[in-house]
Amino acid sequence: MALTVGTGPFGHTPGGVWNRPMPERRGLIWFEDSPRRIRGLLGGETLVDSVHAKMLHEHAHLPVYYFPEDEVRTDLLRPSPHRTTCPFKGAASHWTARAGDVVSENAAWSYPDPIEGAPPLAGYLAFYWSKLDQWLEEDEPAIVHARDPYHRVDVLASSRRVRVLADGDALADSTRALAVFETGLPIRWYLPAADVRMDLLEPSDTRTGCAYKGFASYWSLKGGREDGADVAWFYAEPRRDVERIAGRVAFFNERVDIEVDGELQERPVTQWSRRAPHALAPR
């Protein structure tokens, strides 16, 4: 989210306008210092321990940490025959990690000779987040993907009346919502379960993770829908910064009708307008 994804200024569908022509967004890259200590663990070994990491923001991609080689246990890496090419960064070499008996194929990549115009990537290594067992920012767990420093999640109490309807049926009616304003996303209304017709919902098998809020479980409409889509979700144990949303129910603005103080809200067009939510993206 934030700079390069969603409605960010360099994202898929910018939510604002510039006062002058901007460069082509495709391939646009921002490479900056990160002040955080970042650690990555595999097989009980600390593979990455970095206080001089860089963060790369690229149009249409989530941000990625790049680590100086001297802050990576390169003795636990061996070259892989796998090769990829990026038209904006150059040819990438890949590395397989081994820690004890644990092997993670093609866990890391580097650009030893980036193309002209690319950021100064030589001497840095990046890792696929899911290829390591655990990541830490300072001493706290980091999940799903690197967190964007330009991404905000604000949770605000609201007395506005929020009604949720599906095919004419009222699914919820509340004046005790928490309004969640998250960078690049539509406003999400988190409602007390007592204000939701839980008898009209049934648990779904869908589970997703959000780097900013935690792991979510889902509900679908009882009896199903033609498109088979889930309509609501909740966080049983959200991350500390948003712990107030614990156990509350939020509905996809894209899949049901939401009225706020009697005004029907326009359904936003996002990746969740389709049948199923993206497994790794925050809502």
N, C-alpha and C positions, 0 to 999 in steps of 0.2 A: 504494500500500500504506500501511501505518502507520495514521494517525489515521482516515482516511475511506474506505478501501477494504479489501476482504477481511475478515479477522478482527479488524481494528482496532476500537477502542471505539466509533467512529461509522461503521463500515463496513457492508457488505452483511450479513455474518453474524458478528457480534461473537463473539470466542472466549472471553469471560468474562462475568461478571455484575456488575451494580451493586448497591449496598446500599440504593438508594432509586429511585423512579421518575425516569426521565430524559426530557428533551424529545423530541418527535418527531424522528427522525434526518433524515427527508427535508427537504432545504433547509437543513440545519444548516451554517453557514459559520464558519470561523476565519480571521482576517486578521491577519498578523503581519509584523514587520520581518524582512528577510533581511540578514545581515552580509556576504554574498558579493558580490564584483564580478562582474557578469554582462554578457557582450557577445554580441550577435547580428550576424552578417555576411550581406550579400546582395550579389552581383555585385562582390565586392572592396571594398565599402564597409562601414564599421562603422555599422550602423543603430541599435543599442542599445549604450550604455556606461553602466552603472548601478551605483552603490554605495549607493543608497537604495531598492532594490527592496522590494516587499512580496510575500509569498507567500499565496495564497488556497487554503485547504483547504475543499472542499465535499463533503458526503456523496455517495458513489458516484462521485466523480471524482478523477482524479489531480491533484496540486497544480499551480497555475499562477502564474507570476510576473506581477506588475503593476508597470510602470515609470513613474516620474514623467515627465510630458511633457517637462520640460527636460533629461532624460537620454536622449531619443529624437530621432533626426534627423527631425523632423516635416516638414522641407523635402523629404524623400524620400517622403512619404506624400500621397495625395490621397483625398478622400472617395469612398466607394463607395455606390451605391444600395442595397446589400444591408442588410437590417435583421433583427435577431432580438430575441426577448423572453424573458427569464427571469423566472419568477414570484417569484423570491427576490432578484433584483438590479435588474430593470427592463428598459428598452428599450436595446439595444446598437447603437451606430453602428459601421460597419466601414470599414476603410481599405485601399487597395491601395498596395503599396510598389514603387518604381522606383529601381533603382541602375544607372546606365549603360544598357545594353541589356536588363537583366534586369528583368522585371515579375513580381511575385507578387500575384495577385489576392486581395483580401480577406484579407490577411496579418495584420491587426491588428484589434482591436475596443476600444471604450471604452464606459463608462456615464456620459455627461455629466450625467445627472440621475437617479441611482439612487433607487429607491423607499424609502419610510420603513422603517426597520429593517434595510436593507442595510448592508454595510460602507461606509466612506467612500471610494468608488471614483472619485469625480469627480476629474479631473486626472491619472488614470493610464491607461496603454495596456497591453494584453496582446497577445501574438502566438501564432499557431498555430506550434508548434515546428517542424513539417515545412515551413513556408512560407519559412523562411530557410535559407541554405546551411550555416551553421555556428553553433554556440553554444559559448561558453567560460565556465567557472566559474574565476575568477581567470585563470590562464594555461593551463588544461587543458581538453581537449575535453569537452563534455557531449553525450550522445547520447540519442535517442529521446524523452525528456521531462524536465521539471525533476525533479531528485532531491529526495525528501522528507527533511528533516533528522531526522525521527523514524524513518526506515527503517534497519534494521541488517542486515548480512550477516556472520555469524560462521562461519569455516571451522575446524573442529576435527578433529584426527586421532582415529580411533576404532579400537579392536581388537575391537569387537563383530563377530560373524559375521553377514554380510549375504548372504542368498540371494534371488535374483530368479527367479520362475517365471512362465511363461505357458502356459496349457493343459496343465499338468503337466510341461512341459519346463523344465529348469534353464538359465536364461540367464546367470547369474553366481553366483559363490560367492567371497566375499572376507572377510578379516580385516584388510584394509588400507584401509578406506574413509576418505574425508573426509566428515564430517557437516556439512552446510551448514544453518545455522539462519538463516532469513530472515524478517523481520517479516511477519506475516500469511499465511505460506505453510507447508505441511507440511514436515517435515524432508526434505531431499533427500540421498541417499547417492551420492557421486561415487566410482566404483570404478576401479582401474587397468585399462586395456584388457586386460592379461594375465590378469585374473581374470574376463573376460567372454567368452562364447561368440560371438565376432564372426562366426563362420561361420554363425550363425543370424540375423544382421542384414544389412540392405542399406541403402545411403544413400537418403535421402528428398530431395525437392526443397524441403522446408520450410526457411525461414530466418527467424529472429526476432531482435529486438534487445531488450536489457535495459539500462536506464540505469545499473544497478549492477554488472553483470557483463560486458557486451559483446554480441557477436553470436554466436548459436548455430546449429549445424547439427544435423540430425536423422537418426535411423535408424528404419526400420520392420522388422517381422518378415519374414524372407525367405519368399516364398510368399504374403505378404499376410494380412490379417485381414478378417473380415466387415465391420467398421466402417471399415476403411481407415485407422485412426489410427496415427500414429507412436507408438513406445513408449520411445524414448530420445533423448538429445541430448548434445552436447559443445561446449565452448568451445575453439577452437584457440588463440586469442589473447585470453584474458580480461583485464579491466581489472586494474591493478596491485594493488588491494586484495584481489583474490581469485585472484591468479595461480597459486596452488597447485592450482587445479582444472584447469589447462590439460591438454587431451588426455584427461581422465578422462571416464568414461561415467556418466550419471545416467539413471535410469528413472522414468517417470511412475508414482508410487504409485497414481494413479487408474486405470491401465490394465493393470497387471500385479500379481501377488502378490509381496509382499516379506516375508520372514521375517528377524527380528532376534534372534539368539541362540535360534533355534528357535521364537519366538513370531510367529505370523502377524499382520501389521499390518492394521488396518482400513483399507479404501480410503477416502481422504478425498473429499468432494464439493466440487469447485472448478470454475472455468471450464474446466479441462482434462479434466474428466470427459467432456466432449463430444468430438466427432469430431476437431477440429483445434484447436491452440493459438492463442490470440489473438496477432496479429502484433506488438503493441506492448507486451505486458505481460511483466514479468519473471517467471521461474519460481522 
